[in-house]
Amino acid sequence: MRSLVGLDREAAKNEFAEFLSGKAMSSSQIEFLNMIIDHLAEHGLLNPAQLYESPFTDVTPQGPEGLFGSEQVDRLIQILASVRQSATAA
């Protein structure tokens, strides 16, 4: 159902609040995260493999590794898994 209606934009932003908290981000990093939030708001879910496809690779051809360290990439994937898990539990 969520894939049909998407995820509330504020809820999507809240999922990334801790990730963003207290960190200085480059404009490319912010653009990448906003694209994730937009996708979640429109589609409700995002498979981590999609981070390595267009439009995400339009920002950085290497996917999230081109912008974030390995710990941050792991955290992004954890957040997406959490969104998926809460969607299937609802």
PyMOL Python script that loads the backbone (N, CA, C, O; Angstrom):
from pymol import cmd

cmd.read_pdbstr("""\
ATOM      1  N   MET A   1       0.816  -1.191   0.000  1.00  0.00           N
ATOM      2  CA  MET A   1       0.000   0.000   0.000  1.00  0.00           C
ATOM      3  C   MET A   1       0.861   1.257   0.000  1.00  0.00           C
ATOM      4  O   MET A   1       0.587   2.200  -0.742  1.00  0.00           O
ATOM      5  N   ARG A   2       1.914   1.272   0.840  1.00  0.00           N
ATOM      6  CA  ARG A   2       2.738   2.468   0.908  1.00  0.00           C
ATOM      7  C   ARG A   2       3.376   2.790  -0.428  1.00  0.00           C
ATOM      8  O   ARG A   2       3.570   3.959  -0.763  1.00  0.00           O
ATOM      9  N   SER A   3       3.705   1.751  -1.198  1.00  0.00           N
ATOM     10  CA  SER A   3       4.330   2.005  -2.499  1.00  0.00           C
ATOM     11  C   SER A   3       3.364   2.729  -3.427  1.00  0.00           C
ATOM     12  O   SER A   3       3.793   3.369  -4.387  1.00  0.00           O
ATOM     13  N   LEU A   4       2.076   2.638  -3.155  1.00  0.00           N
ATOM     14  CA  LEU A   4       1.083   3.340  -3.970  1.00  0.00           C
ATOM     15  C   LEU A   4       0.893   4.775  -3.526  1.00  0.00           C
ATOM     16  O   LEU A   4       0.663   5.653  -4.358  1.00  0.00           O
ATOM     17  N   VAL A   5       0.985   5.031  -2.231  1.00  0.00           N
ATOM     18  CA  VAL A   5       0.695   6.372  -1.715  1.00  0.00           C
ATOM     19  C   VAL A   5       1.932   7.125  -1.279  1.00  0.00           C
ATOM     20  O   VAL A   5       1.858   8.335  -1.066  1.00  0.00           O
ATOM     21  N   GLY A   6       3.049   6.472  -1.140  1.00  0.00           N
ATOM     22  CA  GLY A   6       4.268   7.131  -0.713  1.00  0.00           C
ATOM     23  C   GLY A   6       4.315   7.286   0.794  1.00  0.00           C
ATOM     24  O   GLY A   6       3.436   6.812   1.514  1.00  0.00           O
ATOM     25  N   LEU A   7       5.335   7.944   1.246  1.00  0.00           N
ATOM     26  CA  LEU A   7       5.575   8.189   2.655  1.00  0.00           C
ATOM     27  C   LEU A   7       5.445   9.685   2.880  1.00  0.00           C
ATOM     28  O   LEU A   7       5.931  10.482   2.077  1.00  0.00           O
ATOM     29  N   ASP A   8       4.795  10.068   3.965  1.00  0.00           N
ATOM     30  CA  ASP A   8       4.681  11.485   4.282  1.00  0.00           C
ATOM     31  C   ASP A   8       6.073  12.121   4.249  1.00  0.00           C
ATOM     32  O   ASP A   8       7.021  11.588   4.825  1.00  0.00           O
ATOM     33  N   ARG A   9       6.184  13.261   3.571  1.00  0.00           N
ATOM     34  CA  ARG A   9       7.491  13.909   3.405  1.00  0.00           C
ATOM     35  C   ARG A   9       8.143  14.216   4.752  1.00  0.00           C
ATOM     36  O   ARG A   9       9.347  14.016   4.912  1.00  0.00           O
ATOM     37  N   GLU A  10       7.375  14.694   5.709  1.00  0.00           N
ATOM     38  CA  GLU A  10       7.939  14.996   7.030  1.00  0.00           C
ATOM     39  C   GLU A  10       8.429  13.723   7.717  1.00  0.00           C
ATOM     40  O   GLU A  10       9.467  13.731   8.379  1.00  0.00           O
ATOM     41  N   ALA A  11       7.689  12.642   7.561  1.00  0.00           N
ATOM     42  CA  ALA A  11       8.118  11.363   8.134  1.00  0.00           C
ATOM     43  C   ALA A  11       9.425  10.915   7.490  1.00  0.00           C
ATOM     44  O   ALA A  11      10.321  10.414   8.171  1.00  0.00           O
ATOM     45  N   ALA A  12       9.530  11.096   6.182  1.00  0.00           N
ATOM     46  CA  ALA A  12      10.766  10.742   5.482  1.00  0.00           C
ATOM     47  C   ALA A  12      11.928  11.594   5.978  1.00  0.00           C
ATOM     48  O   ALA A  12      13.025  11.081   6.199  1.00  0.00           O
ATOM     49  N   LYS A  13      11.695  12.881   6.153  1.00  0.00           N
ATOM     50  CA  LYS A  13      12.746  13.769   6.658  1.00  0.00           C
ATOM     51  C   LYS A  13      13.154  13.377   8.071  1.00  0.00           C
ATOM     52  O   LYS A  13      14.334  13.422   8.419  1.00  0.00           O
ATOM     53  N   ASN A  14      12.171  12.993   8.883  1.00  0.00           N
ATOM     54  CA  ASN A  14      12.470  12.592  10.254  1.00  0.00           C
ATOM     55  C   ASN A  14      13.345  11.352  10.304  1.00  0.00           C
ATOM     56  O   ASN A  14      14.159  11.196  11.214  1.00  0.00           O
ATOM     57  N   GLU A  15      13.178  10.477   9.334  1.00  0.00           N
ATOM     58  CA  GLU A  15      14.012   9.264   9.283  1.00  0.00           C
ATOM     59  C   GLU A  15      15.500   9.623   9.155  1.00  0.00           C
ATOM     60  O   GLU A  15      16.363   8.867   9.604  1.00  0.00           O
ATOM     61  N   PHE A  16      15.791  10.752   8.556  1.00  0.00           N
ATOM     62  CA  PHE A  16      17.177  11.149   8.315  1.00  0.00           C
ATOM     63  C   PHE A  16      17.669  12.224   9.280  1.00  0.00           C
ATOM     64  O   PHE A  16      18.798  12.696   9.152  1.00  0.00           O
ATOM     65  N   ALA A  17      16.836  12.616  10.242  1.00  0.00           N
ATOM     66  CA  ALA A  17      17.202  13.689  11.173  1.00  0.00           C
ATOM     67  C   ALA A  17      18.483  13.363  11.936  1.00  0.00           C
ATOM     68  O   ALA A  17      19.380  14.201  12.029  1.00  0.00           O
ATOM     69  N   GLU A  18      18.572  12.162  12.478  1.00  0.00           N
ATOM     70  CA  GLU A  18      19.770  11.776  13.228  1.00  0.00           C
ATOM     71  C   GLU A  18      20.995  11.730  12.310  1.00  0.00           C
ATOM     72  O   GLU A  18      22.085  12.147  12.701  1.00  0.00           O
ATOM     73  N   PHE A  19      20.813  11.227  11.107  1.00  0.00           N
ATOM     74  CA  PHE A  19      21.907  11.134  10.137  1.00  0.00           C
ATOM     75  C   PHE A  19      22.489  12.522   9.856  1.00  0.00           C
ATOM     76  O   PHE A  19      23.702  12.677   9.709  1.00  0.00           O
ATOM     77  N   LEU A  20      21.616  13.523   9.783  1.00  0.00           N
ATOM     78  CA  LEU A  20      22.033  14.874   9.461  1.00  0.00           C
ATOM     79  C   LEU A  20      22.504  15.677  10.673  1.00  0.00           C
ATOM     80  O   LEU A  20      23.226  16.663  10.529  1.00  0.00           O
ATOM     81  N   SER A  21      22.100  15.256  11.845  1.00  0.00           N
ATOM     82  CA  SER A  21      22.327  16.017  13.064  1.00  0.00           C
ATOM     83  C   SER A  21      23.805  16.305  13.315  1.00  0.00           C
ATOM     84  O   SER A  21      24.631  15.396  13.396  1.00  0.00           O
ATOM     85  N   GLY A  22      24.110  17.582  13.433  1.00  0.00           N
ATOM     86  CA  GLY A  22      25.448  18.013  13.797  1.00  0.00           C
ATOM     87  C   GLY A  22      26.522  17.795  12.752  1.00  0.00           C
ATOM     88  O   GLY A  22      27.710  17.889  13.062  1.00  0.00           O
ATOM     89  N   LYS A  23      26.132  17.509  11.527  1.00  0.00           N
ATOM     90  CA  LYS A  23      27.126  17.270  10.477  1.00  0.00           C
ATOM     91  C   LYS A  23      27.054  18.374   9.431  1.00  0.00           C
ATOM     92  O   LYS A  23      25.970  18.798   9.029  1.00  0.00           O
ATOM     93  N   ALA A  24      28.194  18.818   9.010  1.00  0.00           N
ATOM     94  CA  ALA A  24      28.255  19.742   7.880  1.00  0.00           C
ATOM     95  C   ALA A  24      28.217  18.902   6.608  1.00  0.00           C
ATOM     96  O   ALA A  24      29.033  18.000   6.418  1.00  0.00           O
ATOM     97  N   MET A  25      27.269  19.211   5.751  1.00  0.00           N
ATOM     98  CA  MET A  25      27.108  18.447   4.506  1.00  0.00           C
ATOM     99  C   MET A  25      27.411  19.341   3.312  1.00  0.00           C
ATOM    100  O   MET A  25      27.129  20.539   3.323  1.00  0.00           O
ATOM    101  N   SER A  26      27.993  18.734   2.281  1.00  0.00           N
ATOM    102  CA  SER A  26      28.226  19.464   1.038  1.00  0.00           C
ATOM    103  C   SER A  26      26.905  19.583   0.291  1.00  0.00           C
ATOM    104  O   SER A  26      25.936  18.895   0.612  1.00  0.00           O
ATOM    105  N   SER A  27      26.874  20.451  -0.696  1.00  0.00           N
ATOM    106  CA  SER A  27      25.650  20.614  -1.481  1.00  0.00           C
ATOM    107  C   SER A  27      25.301  19.310  -2.215  1.00  0.00           C
ATOM    108  O   SER A  27      24.121  18.991  -2.366  1.00  0.00           O
ATOM    109  N   SER A  28      26.289  18.568  -2.663  1.00  0.00           N
ATOM    110  CA  SER A  28      26.030  17.291  -3.344  1.00  0.00           C
ATOM    111  C   SER A  28      25.447  16.260  -2.379  1.00  0.00           C
ATOM    112  O   SER A  28      24.548  15.502  -2.743  1.00  0.00           O
ATOM    113  N   GLN A  29      25.961  16.236  -1.150  1.00  0.00           N
ATOM    114  CA  GLN A  29      25.424  15.314  -0.153  1.00  0.00           C
ATOM    115  C   GLN A  29      23.967  15.660   0.165  1.00  0.00           C
ATOM    116  O   GLN A  29      23.120  14.772   0.261  1.00  0.00           O
ATOM    117  N   ILE A  30      23.684  16.943   0.324  1.00  0.00           N
ATOM    118  CA  ILE A  30      22.321  17.391   0.606  1.00  0.00           C
ATOM    119  C   ILE A  30      21.403  17.054  -0.564  1.00  0.00           C
ATOM    120  O   ILE A  30      20.281  16.590  -0.360  1.00  0.00           O
ATOM    121  N   GLU A  31      21.871  17.283  -1.780  1.00  0.00           N
ATOM    122  CA  GLU A  31      21.075  16.951  -2.961  1.00  0.00           C
ATOM    123  C   GLU A  31      20.757  15.456  -2.998  1.00  0.00           C
ATOM    124  O   GLU A  31      19.623  15.067  -3.278  1.00  0.00           O
ATOM    125  N   PHE A  32      21.759  14.620  -2.716  1.00  0.00           N
ATOM    126  CA  PHE A  32      21.584  13.173  -2.722  1.00  0.00           C
ATOM    127  C   PHE A  32      20.542  12.759  -1.681  1.00  0.00           C
ATOM    128  O   PHE A  32      19.646  11.968  -1.977  1.00  0.00           O
ATOM    129  N   LEU A  33      20.660  13.293  -0.468  1.00  0.00           N
ATOM    130  CA  LEU A  33      19.701  12.962   0.592  1.00  0.00           C
ATOM    131  C   LEU A  33      18.304  13.464   0.252  1.00  0.00           C
ATOM    132  O   LEU A  33      17.318  12.778   0.523  1.00  0.00           O
ATOM    133  N   ASN A  34      18.209  14.642  -0.334  1.00  0.00           N
ATOM    134  CA  ASN A  34      16.904  15.158  -0.742  1.00  0.00           C
ATOM    135  C   ASN A  34      16.274  14.274  -1.813  1.00  0.00           C
ATOM    136  O   ASN A  34      15.055  14.099  -1.840  1.00  0.00           O
ATOM    137  N   MET A  35      17.092  13.727  -2.682  1.00  0.00           N
ATOM    138  CA  MET A  35      16.570  12.805  -3.698  1.00  0.00           C
ATOM    139  C   MET A  35      16.019  11.538  -3.040  1.00  0.00           C
ATOM    140  O   MET A  35      14.987  11.016  -3.462  1.00  0.00           O
ATOM    141  N   ILE A  36      16.704  11.048  -2.011  1.00  0.00           N
ATOM    142  CA  ILE A  36      16.209   9.880  -1.274  1.00  0.00           C
ATOM    143  C   ILE A  36      14.868  10.218  -0.624  1.00  0.00           C
ATOM    144  O   ILE A  36      13.913   9.448  -0.723  1.00  0.00           O
ATOM    145  N   ILE A  37      14.802  11.364   0.035  1.00  0.00           N
ATOM    146  CA  ILE A  37      13.570  11.788   0.704  1.00  0.00           C
ATOM    147  C   ILE A  37      12.448  11.967  -0.307  1.00  0.00           C
ATOM    148  O   ILE A  37      11.317  11.551  -0.058  1.00  0.00           O
ATOM    149  N   ASP A  38      12.751  12.582  -1.446  1.00  0.00           N
ATOM    150  CA  ASP A  38      11.738  12.751  -2.491  1.00  0.00           C
ATOM    151  C   ASP A  38      11.221  11.398  -2.974  1.00  0.00           C
ATOM    152  O   ASP A  38      10.019  11.209  -3.157  1.00  0.00           O
ATOM    153  N   HIS A  39      12.142  10.467  -3.177  1.00  0.00           N
ATOM    154  CA  HIS A  39      11.746   9.128  -3.648  1.00  0.00           C
ATOM    155  C   HIS A  39      10.847   8.447  -2.612  1.00  0.00           C
ATOM    156  O   HIS A  39       9.827   7.853  -2.962  1.00  0.00           O
ATOM    157  N   LEU A  40      11.230   8.538  -1.342  1.00  0.00           N
ATOM    158  CA  LEU A  40      10.415   7.936  -0.290  1.00  0.00           C
ATOM    159  C   LEU A  40       9.041   8.589  -0.214  1.00  0.00           C
ATOM    160  O   LEU A  40       8.034   7.909  -0.013  1.00  0.00           O
ATOM    161  N   ALA A  41       9.003   9.914  -0.375  1.00  0.00           N
ATOM    162  CA  ALA A  41       7.722  10.619  -0.325  1.00  0.00           C
ATOM    163  C   ALA A  41       6.827  10.221  -1.490  1.00  0.00           C
ATOM    164  O   ALA A  41       5.605  10.167  -1.347  1.00  0.00           O
ATOM    165  N   GLU A  42       7.423   9.944  -2.632  1.00  0.00           N
ATOM    166  CA  GLU A  42       6.641   9.587  -3.814  1.00  0.00           C
ATOM    167  C   GLU A  42       6.282   8.103  -3.853  1.00  0.00           C
ATOM    168  O   GLU A  42       5.161   7.738  -4.207  1.00  0.00           O
ATOM    169  N   HIS A  43       7.246   7.245  -3.483  1.00  0.00           N
ATOM    170  CA  HIS A  43       7.062   5.806  -3.665  1.00  0.00           C
ATOM    171  C   HIS A  43       6.910   5.026  -2.361  1.00  0.00           C
ATOM    172  O   HIS A  43       6.425   3.894  -2.377  1.00  0.00           O
ATOM    173  N   GLY A  44       7.310   5.602  -1.250  1.00  0.00           N
ATOM    174  CA  GLY A  44       7.172   4.932   0.041  1.00  0.00           C
ATOM    175  C   GLY A  44       8.354   4.077   0.433  1.00  0.00           C
ATOM    176  O   GLY A  44       8.657   3.967   1.621  1.00  0.00           O
ATOM    177  N   LEU A  45       9.026   3.471  -0.515  1.00  0.00           N
ATOM    178  CA  LEU A  45      10.167   2.599  -0.245  1.00  0.00           C
ATOM    179  C   LEU A  45      11.279   2.874  -1.245  1.00  0.00           C
ATOM    180  O   LEU A  45      11.047   3.410  -2.329  1.00  0.00           O
ATOM    181  N   LEU A  46      12.474   2.500  -0.862  1.00  0.00           N
ATOM    182  CA  LEU A  46      13.620   2.633  -1.758  1.00  0.00           C
ATOM    183  C   LEU A  46      14.549   1.462  -1.490  1.00  0.00           C
ATOM    184  O   LEU A  46      15.070   1.306  -0.386  1.00  0.00           O
ATOM    185  N   ASN A  47      14.749   0.650  -2.503  1.00  0.00           N
ATOM    186  CA  ASN A  47      15.686  -0.451  -2.405  1.00  0.00           C
ATOM    187  C   ASN A  47      17.097   0.132  -2.448  1.00  0.00           C
ATOM    188  O   ASN A  47      17.395   0.926  -3.341  1.00  0.00           O
ATOM    189  N   PRO A  48      17.979  -0.236  -1.508  1.00  0.00           N
ATOM    190  CA  PRO A  48      19.336   0.315  -1.512  1.00  0.00           C
ATOM    191  C   PRO A  48      20.058   0.176  -2.849  1.00  0.00           C
ATOM    192  O   PRO A  48      20.891   1.020  -3.179  1.00  0.00           O
ATOM    193  N   ALA A  49      19.764  -0.854  -3.619  1.00  0.00           N
ATOM    194  CA  ALA A  49      20.403  -1.031  -4.921  1.00  0.00           C
ATOM    195  C   ALA A  49      20.090   0.134  -5.855  1.00  0.00           C
ATOM    196  O   ALA A  49      20.876   0.443  -6.751  1.00  0.00           O
ATOM    197  N   GLN A  50      18.954   0.775  -5.649  1.00  0.00           N
ATOM    198  CA  GLN A  50      18.575   1.910  -6.495  1.00  0.00           C
ATOM    199  C   GLN A  50      19.493   3.117  -6.297  1.00  0.00           C
ATOM    200  O   GLN A  50      19.542   4.003  -7.151  1.00  0.00           O
ATOM    201  N   LEU A  51      20.214   3.157  -5.188  1.00  0.00           N
ATOM    202  CA  LEU A  51      21.153   4.258  -4.945  1.00  0.00           C
ATOM    203  C   LEU A  51      22.307   4.234  -5.935  1.00  0.00           C
ATOM    204  O   LEU A  51      23.051   5.207  -6.058  1.00  0.00           O
ATOM    205  N   TYR A  52      22.453   3.114  -6.643  1.00  0.00           N
ATOM    206  CA  TYR A  52      23.535   2.940  -7.617  1.00  0.00           C
ATOM    207  C   TYR A  52      23.023   3.040  -9.047  1.00  0.00           C
ATOM    208  O   TYR A  52      23.686   2.614  -9.993  1.00  0.00           O
ATOM    209  N   GLU A  53      21.826   3.614  -9.186  1.00  0.00           N
ATOM    210  CA  GLU A  53      21.189   3.804 -10.486  1.00  0.00           C
ATOM    211  C   GLU A  53      20.800   5.270 -10.649  1.00  0.00           C
ATOM    212  O   GLU A  53      20.809   6.039  -9.688  1.00  0.00           O
ATOM    213  N   SER A  54      20.460   5.642 -11.874  1.00  0.00           N
ATOM    214  CA  SER A  54      19.953   6.977 -12.121  1.00  0.00           C
ATOM    215  C   SER A  54      18.603   7.116 -11.421  1.00  0.00           C
ATOM    216  O   SER A  54      17.834   6.155 -11.429  1.00  0.00           O
ATOM    217  N   PRO A  55      18.284   8.214 -10.840  1.00  0.00           N
ATOM    218  CA  PRO A  55      18.913   9.522 -10.905  1.00  0.00           C
ATOM    219  C   PRO A  55      20.016   9.746  -9.877  1.00  0.00           C
ATOM    220  O   PRO A  55      20.698  10.770  -9.922  1.00  0.00           O
ATOM    221  N   PHE A  56      20.206   8.800  -8.945  1.00  0.00           N
ATOM    222  CA  PHE A  56      21.206   8.988  -7.898  1.00  0.00           C
ATOM    223  C   PHE A  56      22.615   9.061  -8.465  1.00  0.00           C
ATOM    224  O   PHE A  56      23.438   9.838  -7.982  1.00  0.00           O
ATOM    225  N   THR A  57      22.900   8.261  -9.486  1.00  0.00           N
ATOM    226  CA  THR A  57      24.235   8.287 -10.082  1.00  0.00           C
ATOM    227  C   THR A  57      24.453   9.527 -10.945  1.00  0.00           C
ATOM    228  O   THR A  57      25.566   9.770 -11.411  1.00  0.00           O
ATOM    229  N   ASP A  58      23.399  10.311 -11.158  1.00  0.00           N
ATOM    230  CA  ASP A  58      23.576  11.585 -11.842  1.00  0.00           C
ATOM    231  C   ASP A  58      24.297  12.579 -10.933  1.00  0.00           C
ATOM    232  O   ASP A  58      24.964  13.497 -11.411  1.00  0.00           O
ATOM    233  N   VAL A  59      24.159  12.389  -9.612  1.00  0.00           N
ATOM    234  CA  VAL A  59      24.844  13.237  -8.637  1.00  0.00           C
ATOM    235  C   VAL A  59      26.271  12.759  -8.448  1.00  0.00           C
ATOM    236  O   VAL A  59      27.200  13.564  -8.381  1.00  0.00           O
ATOM    237  N   THR A  60      26.444  11.450  -8.362  1.00  0.00           N
ATOM    238  CA  THR A  60      27.765  10.853  -8.205  1.00  0.00           C
ATOM    239  C   THR A  60      27.755   9.457  -8.834  1.00  0.00           C
ATOM    240  O   THR A  60      26.995   8.596  -8.392  1.00  0.00           O
ATOM    241  N   PRO A  61      28.573   9.218  -9.845  1.00  0.00           N
ATOM    242  CA  PRO A  61      28.561   7.926 -10.542  1.00  0.00           C
ATOM    243  C   PRO A  61      28.843   6.727  -9.638  1.00  0.00           C
ATOM    244  O   PRO A  61      28.469   5.604  -9.977  1.00  0.00           O
ATOM    245  N   GLN A  62      29.494   6.944  -8.500  1.00  0.00           N
ATOM    246  CA  GLN A  62      29.831   5.845  -7.597  1.00  0.00           C
ATOM    247  C   GLN A  62      28.704   5.510  -6.625  1.00  0.00           C
ATOM    248  O   GLN A  62      28.873   4.641  -5.770  1.00  0.00           O
ATOM    249  N   GLY A  63      27.575   6.173  -6.737  1.00  0.00           N
ATOM    250  CA  GLY A  63      26.514   5.963  -5.761  1.00  0.00           C
ATOM    251  C   GLY A  63      26.878   6.655  -4.466  1.00  0.00           C
ATOM    252  O   GLY A  63      27.684   7.585  -4.475  1.00  0.00           O
ATOM    253  N   PRO A  64      26.307   6.227  -3.354  1.00  0.00           N
ATOM    254  CA  PRO A  64      26.544   6.933  -2.096  1.00  0.00           C
ATOM    255  C   PRO A  64      28.008   6.942  -1.661  1.00  0.00           C
ATOM    256  O   PRO A  64      28.438   7.867  -0.972  1.00  0.00           O
ATOM    257  N   GLU A  65      28.778   5.928  -2.052  1.00  0.00           N
ATOM    258  CA  GLU A  65      30.206   5.906  -1.692  1.00  0.00           C
ATOM    259  C   GLU A  65      30.971   7.082  -2.277  1.00  0.00           C
ATOM    260  O   GLU A  65      32.037   7.434  -1.772  1.00  0.00           O
ATOM    261  N   GLY A  66      30.453   7.690  -3.325  1.00  0.00           N
ATOM    262  CA  GLY A  66      31.099   8.855  -3.911  1.00  0.00           C
ATOM    263  C   GLY A  66      30.945  10.111  -3.067  1.00  0.00           C
ATOM    264  O   GLY A  66      31.633  11.106  -3.296  1.00  0.00           O
ATOM    265  N   LEU A  67      30.040  10.066  -2.089  1.00  0.00           N
ATOM    266  CA  LEU A  67      29.761  11.242  -1.263  1.00  0.00           C
ATOM    267  C   LEU A  67      29.951  11.024   0.226  1.00  0.00           C
ATOM    268  O   LEU A  67      30.222  11.969   0.967  1.00  0.00           O
ATOM    269  N   PHE A  68      29.810   9.781   0.665  1.00  0.00           N
ATOM    270  CA  PHE A  68      29.806   9.481   2.090  1.00  0.00           C
ATOM    271  C   PHE A  68      30.835   8.411   2.418  1.00  0.00           C
ATOM    272  O   PHE A  68      31.198   7.596   1.570  1.00  0.00           O
ATOM    273  N   GLY A  69      31.296   8.426   3.659  1.00  0.00           N
ATOM    274  CA  GLY A  69      32.188   7.373   4.135  1.00  0.00           C
ATOM    275  C   GLY A  69      31.426   6.070   4.313  1.00  0.00           C
ATOM    276  O   GLY A  69      30.196   6.053   4.278  1.00  0.00           O
ATOM    277  N   SER A  70      32.156   4.983   4.503  1.00  0.00           N
ATOM    278  CA  SER A  70      31.515   3.663   4.585  1.00  0.00           C
ATOM    279  C   SER A  70      30.539   3.567   5.751  1.00  0.00           C
ATOM    280  O   SER A  70      29.495   2.929   5.618  1.00  0.00           O
ATOM    281  N   GLU A  71      30.850   4.183   6.890  1.00  0.00           N
ATOM    282  CA  GLU A  71      29.924   4.145   8.028  1.00  0.00           C
ATOM    283  C   GLU A  71      28.635   4.888   7.711  1.00  0.00           C
ATOM    284  O   GLU A  71      27.551   4.452   8.098  1.00  0.00           O
ATOM    285  N   GLN A  72      28.752   6.012   7.008  1.00  0.00           N
ATOM    286  CA  GLN A  72      27.560   6.773   6.631  1.00  0.00           C
ATOM    287  C   GLN A  72      26.719   5.999   5.612  1.00  0.00           C
ATOM    288  O   GLN A  72      25.490   6.016   5.681  1.00  0.00           O
ATOM    289  N   VAL A  73      27.374   5.327   4.675  1.00  0.00           N
ATOM    290  CA  VAL A  73      26.642   4.523   3.688  1.00  0.00           C
ATOM    291  C   VAL A  73      25.907   3.396   4.404  1.00  0.00           C
ATOM    292  O   VAL A  73      24.742   3.125   4.113  1.00  0.00           O
ATOM    293  N   ASP A  74      26.587   2.741   5.340  1.00  0.00           N
ATOM    294  CA  ASP A  74      25.934   1.687   6.117  1.00  0.00           C
ATOM    295  C   ASP A  74      24.718   2.236   6.851  1.00  0.00           C
ATOM    296  O   ASP A  74      23.675   1.584   6.910  1.00  0.00           O
ATOM    297  N   ARG A  75      24.852   3.430   7.408  1.00  0.00           N
ATOM    298  CA  ARG A  75      23.736   4.039   8.142  1.00  0.00           C
ATOM    299  C   ARG A  75      22.586   4.361   7.193  1.00  0.00           C
ATOM    300  O   ARG A  75      21.425   4.147   7.542  1.00  0.00           O
ATOM    301  N   LEU A  76      22.884   4.867   6.009  1.00  0.00           N
ATOM    302  CA  LEU A  76      21.831   5.138   5.018  1.00  0.00           C
ATOM    303  C   LEU A  76      21.050   3.863   4.704  1.00  0.00           C
ATOM    304  O   LEU A  76      19.820   3.874   4.642  1.00  0.00           O
ATOM    305  N   ILE A  77      21.775   2.778   4.510  1.00  0.00           N
ATOM    306  CA  ILE A  77      21.133   1.506   4.183  1.00  0.00           C
ATOM    307  C   ILE A  77      20.296   1.011   5.368  1.00  0.00           C
ATOM    308  O   ILE A  77      19.220   0.445   5.176  1.00  0.00           O
ATOM    309  N   GLN A  78      20.791   1.226   6.591  1.00  0.00           N
ATOM    310  CA  GLN A  78      20.013   0.866   7.778  1.00  0.00           C
ATOM    311  C   GLN A  78      18.720   1.670   7.853  1.00  0.00           C
ATOM    312  O   GLN A  78      17.670   1.125   8.194  1.00  0.00           O
ATOM    313  N   ILE A  79      18.790   2.947   7.540  1.00  0.00           N
ATOM    314  CA  ILE A  79      17.596   3.794   7.562  1.00  0.00           C
ATOM    315  C   ILE A  79      16.585   3.288   6.540  1.00  0.00           C
ATOM    316  O   ILE A  79      15.398   3.182   6.845  1.00  0.00           O
ATOM    317  N   LEU A  80      17.041   2.977   5.341  1.00  0.00           N
ATOM    318  CA  LEU A  80      16.131   2.469   4.309  1.00  0.00           C
ATOM    319  C   LEU A  80      15.514   1.135   4.733  1.00  0.00           C
ATOM    320  O   LEU A  80      14.342   0.879   4.461  1.00  0.00           O
ATOM    321  N   ALA A  81      16.302   0.285   5.400  1.00  0.00           N
ATOM    322  CA  ALA A  81      15.771  -0.990   5.897  1.00  0.00           C
ATOM    323  C   ALA A  81      14.732  -0.746   6.984  1.00  0.00           C
ATOM    324  O   ALA A  81      13.721  -1.446   7.048  1.00  0.00           O
ATOM    325  N   SER A  82      14.974   0.238   7.832  1.00  0.00           N
ATOM    326  CA  SER A  82      14.020   0.575   8.888  1.00  0.00           C
ATOM    327  C   SER A  82      12.706   1.069   8.298  1.00  0.00           C
ATOM    328  O   SER A  82      11.633   0.704   8.778  1.00  0.00           O
ATOM    329  N   VAL A  83      12.785   1.898   7.259  1.00  0.00           N
ATOM    330  CA  VAL A  83      11.581   2.384   6.582  1.00  0.00           C
ATOM    331  C   VAL A  83      10.818   1.205   5.992  1.00  0.00           C
ATOM    332  O   VAL A  83       9.596   1.124   6.122  1.00  0.00           O
ATOM    333  N   ARG A  84      11.531   0.298   5.347  1.00  0.00           N
ATOM    334  CA  ARG A  84      10.904  -0.884   4.761  1.00  0.00           C
ATOM    335  C   ARG A  84      10.247  -1.745   5.836  1.00  0.00           C
ATOM    336  O   ARG A  84       9.125  -2.222   5.664  1.00  0.00           O
ATOM    337  N   GLN A  85      10.953  -1.936   6.936  1.00  0.00           N
ATOM    338  CA  GLN A  85      10.426  -2.776   8.009  1.00  0.00           C
ATOM    339  C   GLN A  85       9.169  -2.164   8.627  1.00  0.00           C
ATOM    340  O   GLN A  85       8.207  -2.878   8.909  1.00  0.00           O
ATOM    341  N   SER A  86       9.172  -0.860   8.836  1.00  0.00           N
ATOM    342  CA  SER A  86       7.987  -0.221   9.409  1.00  0.00           C
ATOM    343  C   SER A  86       6.825  -0.244   8.422  1.00  0.00           C
ATOM    344  O   SER A  86       5.666  -0.279   8.835  1.00  0.00           O
ATOM    345  N   ALA A  87       7.119  -0.226   7.131  1.00  0.00           N
ATOM    346  CA  ALA A  87       6.062  -0.289   6.118  1.00  0.00           C
ATOM    347  C   ALA A  87       5.409  -1.663   6.095  1.00  0.00           C
ATOM    348  O   ALA A  87       4.194  -1.772   5.930  1.00  0.00           O
ATOM    349  N   THR A  88       6.203  -2.707   6.260  1.00  0.00           N
ATOM    350  CA  THR A  88       5.656  -4.055   6.216  1.00  0.00           C
ATOM    351  C   THR A  88       4.973  -4.432   7.522  1.00  0.00           C
ATOM    352  O   THR A  88       4.134  -5.333   7.550  1.00  0.00           O
ATOM    353  N   ALA A  89       5.331  -3.742   8.612  1.00  0.00           N
ATOM    354  CA  ALA A  89       4.717  -4.006   9.912  1.00  0.00           C
ATOM    355  C   ALA A  89       3.380  -3.295  10.059  1.00  0.00           C
ATOM    356  O   ALA A  89       2.549  -3.681  10.881  1.00  0.00           O
ATOM    357  N   ALA A  90       3.178  -2.250   9.254  1.00  0.00           N
ATOM    358  CA  ALA A  90       1.951  -1.441   9.379  1.00  0.00           C
ATOM    359  C   ALA A  90       0.769  -2.116   8.733  1.00  0.00           C
ATOM    360  O   ALA A  90      -0.336  -1.574   8.748  1.00  0.00           O
TER     361      ALA A  90
END
""", "prot")
cmd.dss("prot")
cmd.show_as("cartoon", "prot")
cmd.util.cbc("prot")
cmd.orient("prot")
